[in-house]
Amino acid sequence: MEYPNETLKVLMERRSLRAYRDEPITTADRQAITDAVLRAPTAGNMMLYSVIDITDQTKKEMLAELCDHQPMIARAPMVWLFLADYQKWDDYFQSSGAVEHGESLGHSYRPPGTGDLFISLSDALIAAQTAVTAAESLHIGSCYIGDILENYEQVRDLLELPRYVFPITMVCFGYPKGPWKETIGSTPRHRADDIFHTDGYARKDAEQLQQMFAAHDTYYRQTGRVHDEIRDTAHAFYMRKHTSEFMAEMNRSVSLMLENWS
Ligand SMILES: Cc1cc2nc3c(=O)[nH]c(=O)nc-3n(C[C@H](O)[C@H](O)[C@H](O)COP(=O)(O)O)c2cc1C
């Protein structure tokens, strides 16, 4: 397909890749991805995120288990954990004497709050997606691991995460084993009209929702997730995801992270 430019081609042809060539990411490619991440937009230019490069094979294997048993994590040549990080600013405020100075002027110390967390999460996710796009432009496939939100206590202990560091997402990177995009095709998406609203939120009724998910129904029927018993995308996702044990665990784990932060 023809696209107006190379950037749009990279964005339009990206797919998640879950099986990788057993080959490290070259130093030049790793550097290029790193440089792109460092130029990502960041709130107030504060870079409220950090990235842990997971190189230790034992840790990769433990994370593969902690993230709902996904062995591809252990096999991925490059695994980056993106952290919302307000700890470094809090430490900096304290160690530089800024807190003391503020107090002498009547500004009492305020620990990081929920707003600080959310803006740090924005930074970390923007950094992650920048890495994904940069990797894709270098013909390196990637896959997000949202399940890093599970098992907070173990992840925290394994990676020594301090209080104001929130592990928001992990990304696996690797070179594809061969041509793959042609064979898997692309996953379905809603139409622009279903996603973009004008000047206010337009809540959808039952019929509009059925129409909105029609392409998904067709796709998931082909992949076997939707069938006579599980009759549409709603049934499939309600059973497989929304009421699943792993989502219950994710909700428990994130509640604990939030408690810990506040
Ligand atoms: C926040 C987030 C979390 C995800 N977590 C996982 C995951 O834990 N395991 C996995 O195999 N894919 C994961 N994915 C990949 C999605 O399943 C994938 O993006 C989606 O199915 C659409 O396919 P595509 O990326 O090939 O277009 C995640 C994607 C995002 C954005």
The ligand as a Tripos MOL2 file, in Angstrom:
@<TRIPOS>MOLECULE
LIG
   31    33     1     0     0
SMALL
NO_CHARGES

@<TRIPOS>ATOM
      1 C1         -1.0710   -1.5130   27.2130 C.3       1 LIG1
      2 C2         -0.8790   -2.7690   26.3920 C.ar      1 LIG1
      3 C3         -0.6990   -3.9780   27.0180 C.ar      1 LIG1
      4 C4         -0.4980   -5.1470   26.2800 C.ar      1 LIG1
      5 N1         -0.2010   -6.3120   26.9200 N.ar      1 LIG1
      6 C5          0.0860   -7.4110   26.2060 C.ar      1 LIG1
      7 C6          0.5040   -8.6120   26.8620 C.ar      1 LIG1
      8 O1          0.6450   -8.6750   28.0990 O.2       1 LIG1
      9 N2          0.7820   -9.6860   26.0810 N.ar      1 LIG1
     10 C7          0.6660   -9.6620   24.7180 C.ar      1 LIG1
     11 O2          0.9300  -10.6700   24.0710 O.2       1 LIG1
     12 N3          0.2760   -8.5280   24.0730 N.ar      1 LIG1
     13 C8          0.0090   -7.4150   24.7770 C.ar      1 LIG1
     14 N4         -0.3370   -6.2450   24.1330 N.ar      1 LIG1
     15 C9         -0.4190   -6.2220   22.6650 C.3       1 LIG1
     16 C10        -1.8680   -6.1700   22.1920 C.3       1 LIG1
     17 O3         -2.4490   -7.4360   22.4040 O.3       1 LIG1
     18 C11        -1.9050   -5.7470   20.7250 C.3       1 LIG1
     19 O4         -1.4180   -4.4330   20.6090 O.3       1 LIG1
     20 C12        -3.3440   -5.8160   20.1660 C.3       1 LIG1
     21 O5         -3.8170   -7.1340   20.1430 O.3       1 LIG1
     22 C13        -3.4280   -5.2480   18.7580 C.3       1 LIG1
     23 O6         -2.5450   -5.9480   17.8950 O.3       1 LIG1
     24 P1         -1.4130   -5.1700   17.0830 P.3       1 LIG1
     25 O7         -0.5140   -4.4610   18.0820 O.co2     1 LIG1
     26 O8         -0.6710   -6.2410   16.3360 O.co2     1 LIG1
     27 O9         -2.0880   -4.1980   16.1850 O.co2     1 LIG1
     28 C14        -0.5480   -5.0870   24.8590 C.ar      1 LIG1
     29 C15        -0.7340   -3.8530   24.2300 C.ar      1 LIG1
     30 C16        -0.8870   -2.7130   24.9770 C.ar      1 LIG1
     31 C17        -1.0500   -1.3870   24.2680 C.3       1 LIG1
@<TRIPOS>BOND
     1     1     2 1
     2     2     3 ar
     3     2    30 ar
     4     3     4 ar
     5     4     5 ar
     6     4    28 ar
     7     5     6 ar
     8     6     7 ar
     9     6    13 1
    10     7     8 2
    11     7     9 ar
    12     9    10 ar
    13    10    11 2
    14    10    12 ar
    15    12    13 ar
    16    13    14 ar
    17    14    15 1
    18    14    28 ar
    19    15    16 1
    20    16    17 1
    21    16    18 1
    22    18    19 1
    23    18    20 1
    24    20    21 1
    25    20    22 1
    26    22    23 1
    27    23    24 1
    28    24    25 2
    29    24    26 1
    30    24    27 1
    31    28    29 ar
    32    29    30 ar
    33    30    31 1
@<TRIPOS>SUBSTRUCTURE
     1 LIG1         1 GROUP 0 **** ****
